Structures are given as C-alpha cells and as structure tokens.
Amino acid sequence: MTSQQRRVTVVEHPVVAHRVGALRDARTPSDVFRTLARELSVFVAYEAFRGLETVPIEVITPIGAANARSVTGHLLVVPILRAGLGMVEGVQMVVPHTEVAHLGMRRDETTLDAVTYLDGLPDDLSGKRVAVCDPMLATGGSLAHAVDLVASRRPARIDALCLLASAPGLARFHDAHPDVPVTCVAVDDELDERGYIVPGLGDAGDRLFGPPPS
C-alpha cells in the first residue's frame, strides 16, 4: 500500500456499489440523482468520521437508566458550490452538530485552474474540524485551492469528502496537501482532455441542479 492509498478511503459495500452504478447512469433523472448523492454522502460521512470524540452520558429510557455516548464539538461543513451542496444534507444526517460555510469556485476552462468567486469562510477556524465537500475530485485543483483557503484560517483538522475521484486528481491533491485524508465511493483511473473523470458521471452540478442559465 502506497502512502497515497493510506490517505484515501474508498467506501466499499454492496449497497454503495449499487448506488454508484445508478449515479453514473446517464438515464438517471435529476431528482433521483440528488437522492443518490445524498445517500452516498451519508456513507462517506459515516466512514470519514469514525474517530469523532464522544463523552459518556446517561439517558432515561421508558424502562430505566442507560449508559450512552454523545458526540462532542461541532463540524464545519464547507461545500464547494454548486455541486458540493448535494452532499451537505447527507453529512448533516450523520454528524449531530454542524455549521455550514460556502465556497464558490469555478474552473477556468482554458487553464483548468480554480477561480474563487465566493469566500464564506469564517476568518478564524482555530480549534474547528472542517469537512470540505467536493463530489467530483477530477483534476484536484478546486479541492486543493479550497483546502488552501481553509488551512490559512488554522483549523484543528481538515477532511475532504468526495463521491468520485480520479487517480491523477488524488495524486495532485496529495502533493499539495499530504496530510488531508480523502473519503469517497469510487476512484477512476483517467481524465479526458477537458479534465472530466473517465468514465465518471458527467458534470455533477448539472446533474444535480440542471445546466446553469445561458
């Protein structure tokens, strides 16, 4: 196992594989695609946050007292607009205490570099755990740039949550951020000349919300 593989967790389960197939299918309509993205985000968050800290508590059941555990601390969820919005609800279904801050980015279609048009991050993230949501880790540029912005505000920890990733994009991302773990549901080997994941699933933003107005 290479050092990169140790920093990438691919969620493997029959029900995940079933949903990934439907997510990839070009015939899947937007409403079903949104449901699948949300459900797969639940699985990704469940795996990514196994290590969340908890404290012991006591709860009262209808029969008596029971020992239980409660998650401590808050998670800042940072979706990269607009496709990242499709993952937020799934993450919030798993993690009990969350806040959301948006990052708006677009890809320069000539250079394939990320350009920020909205920075909704707090100025100081000291002590915060942050999850950056980017459904398609393609070239790795947008995710790396987003993590640059988050890291400059000094968080305690950053996790990257994706649905699909490309092997070249993962390599580029971990060249820039070797200590940030990535959790996803599939890794494809190639990118095409436009920087799209092959076979991938197309443009996640368009499939979630429709093409932007011309």
C-alpha positions in Angstrom: 0.0 0.0 0.0 1.4 3.4 -1.0 1.4 6.5 1.2 -1.3 8.0 -1.1 -3.5 4.9 -0.7 -3.3 5.2 3.1 -4.7 8.7 2.8 -7.6 7.7 0.6 -10.6 5.7 2.0 -12.9 4.2 -0.6 -16.2 3.1 0.9 -16.9 -0.5 -0.2 -20.2 -2.1 0.4 -22.8 -3.8 -1.9 -25.4 -1.1 -1.3 -22.9 1.6 -2.0 -21.8 -0.1 -5.3 -25.5 -0.4 -6.3 -26.0 3.4 -5.8 -22.8 4.3 -7.5 -23.9 2.4 -10.6 -27.2 4.4 -10.6 -25.4 7.6 -10.0 -23.2 7.0 -13.1 -26.1 6.1 -15.3 -26.8 8.9 -17.8 -30.5 7.8 -17.7 -30.9 8.7 -14.0 -33.1 11.8 -13.7 -32.0 14.8 -11.6 -34.4 14.1 -8.7 -33.1 10.5 -8.3 -29.6 11.7 -8.8 -30.0 14.1 -5.9 -31.3 11.4 -3.7 -28.4 9.1 -4.6 -25.9 11.8 -3.9 -27.4 12.5 -0.5 -27.5 8.8 0.4 -23.9 8.2 -0.7 -22.8 11.2 1.3 -24.2 9.5 4.4 -22.0 6.5 3.8 -19.0 8.8 3.1 -19.5 10.8 6.3 -20.1 7.7 8.3 -16.8 6.3 7.3 -14.9 9.6 7.4 -15.9 10.5 11.0 -15.4 7.2 12.8 -13.0 8.9 15.1 -15.2 11.7 16.3 -14.8 12.3 20.0 -17.6 11.3 22.4 -18.3 11.7 26.1 -20.3 9.3 28.3 -23.8 10.3 29.3 -26.8 8.7 31.0 -30.2 8.7 29.3 -33.6 7.7 30.7 -35.4 5.0 28.7 -39.1 4.1 29.2 -37.8 1.3 31.4 -34.9 2.8 33.3 -31.4 4.4 33.0 -28.9 3.5 30.3 -25.3 4.5 29.7 -24.8 6.1 26.3 -22.3 8.4 24.5 -22.7 11.8 22.9 -20.6 13.4 20.2 -18.7 16.5 21.3 -17.7 19.5 19.3 -19.0 20.9 16.0 -18.1 20.2 12.4 -17.9 23.0 9.9 -19.2 21.7 6.5 -17.7 23.5 3.6 -19.4 22.7 0.2 -17.7 23.8 -2.9 -20.5 25.4 -4.9 -22.5 24.4 -6.6 -22.2 20.6 -6.7 -21.0 20.4 -3.1 -24.5 21.4 -1.9 -25.6 18.0 -2.9 -23.6 16.4 -0.1 -24.4 18.7 2.8 -27.7 17.1 3.9 -26.2 13.7 3.9 -23.3 14.8 6.1 -25.7 16.6 8.4 -27.8 13.4 8.7 -24.7 11.7 10.2 -23.0 14.3 12.3 -25.2 15.8 15.0 -23.6 19.3 15.4 -22.8 21.1 12.2 -22.4 24.5 10.7 -22.1 25.3 7.0 -19.9 27.8 5.2 -19.9 28.1 1.4 -17.0 28.4 -1.0 -17.9 29.3 -4.6 -15.4 28.2 -7.3 -15.4 27.8 -11.0 -12.9 26.2 -13.2 -11.1 28.2 -15.9 -11.8 26.0 -18.9 -8.6 27.1 -20.6 -6.1 26.5 -17.7 -8.3 24.2 -15.6 -7.3 26.2 -12.6 -9.8 27.0 -9.8 -11.1 30.6 -9.5 -12.8 31.7 -6.3 -15.9 33.9 -6.6 -17.3 33.4 -3.1 -15.5 33.0 0.2 -17.9 32.5 3.1 -15.4 31.0 5.5 -15.0 32.5 9.0 -11.8 34.5 9.4 -10.6 32.2 12.2 -11.1 28.5 12.3 -8.9 27.8 15.3 -9.9 24.5 17.0 -12.5 23.7 14.4 -12.8 20.4 12.5 -13.7 21.1 8.9 -15.1 18.9 6.1 -14.7 20.2 2.6 -17.3 18.6 0.2 -16.5 18.3 -3.5 -18.4 15.5 -5.2 -16.0 15.2 -8.1 -12.3 15.3 -7.4 -11.3 15.5 -11.0 -8.0 17.4 -11.6 -7.7 18.1 -7.9 -7.3 21.8 -8.4 -10.6 23.1 -6.9 -10.3 20.9 -3.9 -6.6 21.8 -3.3 -7.4 25.5 -3.6 -10.4 25.2 -1.2 -8.2 23.4 1.3 -5.6 26.2 0.9 -8.2 28.7 1.9 -9.4 26.6 4.9 -5.9 25.8 6.1 -5.0 29.5 6.1 -7.6 30.0 8.9 -5.8 27.5 11.1 -8.4 24.7 11.7 -7.7 21.8 14.0 -8.3 19.2 11.2 -9.5 19.1 7.6 -11.2 16.2 5.9 -12.0 16.0 2.2 -15.3 14.3 1.3 -16.0 13.3 -2.3 -18.2 11.0 -4.2 -16.0 10.2 -7.2 -12.2 10.8 -7.5 -9.7 10.4 -10.3 -6.3 8.8 -9.7 -4.4 11.8 -11.2 -6.5 14.2 -9.2 -5.8 12.4 -5.9 -2.1 12.5 -6.7 -2.2 16.2 -7.4 -4.3 16.9 -4.3 -2.0 15.0 -2.0 1.1 16.6 -3.5 -0.4 19.9 -2.2 -2.0 18.5 1.0 -0.3 15.3 2.0 -1.9 15.2 5.5 -5.6 15.7 4.4 -7.5 12.4 4.2 -9.9 11.9 1.4 -13.0 9.7 1.7 -15.0 8.7 -1.5 -17.1 5.9 -3.0 -15.1 5.3 -6.2 -11.7 6.1 -7.9 -11.5 6.2 -11.7 -8.1 6.0 -13.5 -8.3 8.7 -16.1 -9.2 12.2 -17.1 -10.2 13.3 -20.5 -8.8 16.4 -22.4 -11.4 18.6 -20.7 -10.4 17.4 -17.2 -13.5 15.3 -16.7 -13.3 12.0 -14.8 -13.5 8.9 -17.1 -15.9 7.1 -17.0 -17.1 9.3 -14.2 -20.7 10.6 -14.3 -20.5 13.8 -16.2 -20.9 17.2 -14.6 -22.2 16.7 -11.1 -23.6 20.2 -10.8 -25.6 19.9 -14.0 -26.9 16.5 -13.0 -27.9 17.8 -9.5 -29.5 21.1 -10.5 -29.7 21.3 -14.3 -27.4 23.3 -16.5 -26.8 27.0 -15.5 -28.8 29.6 -17.3 -27.1 30.7 -20.5 
